[in-house]
Amino acid sequence: MKLVAMWVEDFMKIKNSGFNFGSKLIFNFNFDEKKRNLIISAEPTADYFDLFSGSGIVNVTGTIGTNGSGKTTLLKILNTLYAQKPLENRIIAIFENEETSIYEIYDYKTIDNFFGNKNGIHISLQEKGLFSGEMQKSGQIEIKTNKAPFENIDLIFYSNLYSDQNDNYLLTDNYLNRSVDYQTIKSLTPHKLREYLRVFNLKKERRTFFIEESYNPLSIYHYDKLRRLVTFLADVDPEPALRRLLSSDFVFPIIPVEFFLPRRLFLWHVPPKSLAQIEPKYPSFNE
């Protein structure tokens, strides 16, 4: 089973929008809000090519967009569906079973009356064609109302953001949930924590606090994150100055790296020539 398309009535910034996740078909959604009627049609994907034929990978979809376009919101929708949490408005998810060639349409609505239930949505299919009522009659398309789309599907969630919002908001007991940053867990080793505590107590005794005035082990993670960024720069540019930054005697500033823009941060250490070499290879480097 794979998720091939989804339609969202109204969720945060996303309103009356359809999404395709890479399939032989492109699904179109036409919603009449007054009649509460959603017409779903499909057409062949132009120049479709299966990149993963013969491999264990079924599909890979990239979601690309500017800041604020709704990429994170789309992931929140998937997590909300998986956790079977209340939704005020409807979400339609289409799955394809490639082994049986059967499509399953899930009309998901809240099972909690706290928000109040709007009138249901009537799903209409074209009479004939690639995705039609004719296929529904033959059993190739199944419409399931108020069913959890991911009830029988494992969903792994990974985020490189330090955030526990999925645990706090969704309260999902999904053992495959990776919303707590794996890199943070990897950074906070017993050895690093002991060393951090030793240095912290030393600063406290000498009263030499400057930037960091409170006990903050999370700074270990930010330190490692900054070091990984410098390592990346050193891999793409042979500039000796970058390698010197990675020497054991160099101390990175223990400040959350999000406070700086990369260019602003590295202009202090990296020669302009190096930046000029990096930027053509990575146009979005400054962003």
Buried (B, 14 or more C-beta within 10 A) or exposed (E): BBBBBBBBBBBEEBEBBBBBBBBEBBBBBEBEEEEBEBBBBBEEEEEEEEEEEEEEEEBEEEEEEEEEEBEBBBBBBBBBBBBBBEBBBBBBBBBBEEEEEBBBBBBBBBEEEEEEEBEEBEBBBBEEEBBBBBBBEEEBBBBBEEBBBBEEEEBEBEBEEBEEEBBEEBEBEBEEBEBBBEEBEEBBEEEBEEEBEEEBEEBEEEEEEEEEEEEBBEBBBBBBBBBEBBEEBBEBBEBEBBEEBEEEEEEBBBBBBEEBEBBEBBEEBBBEEBBEBBEEEEEEBEE
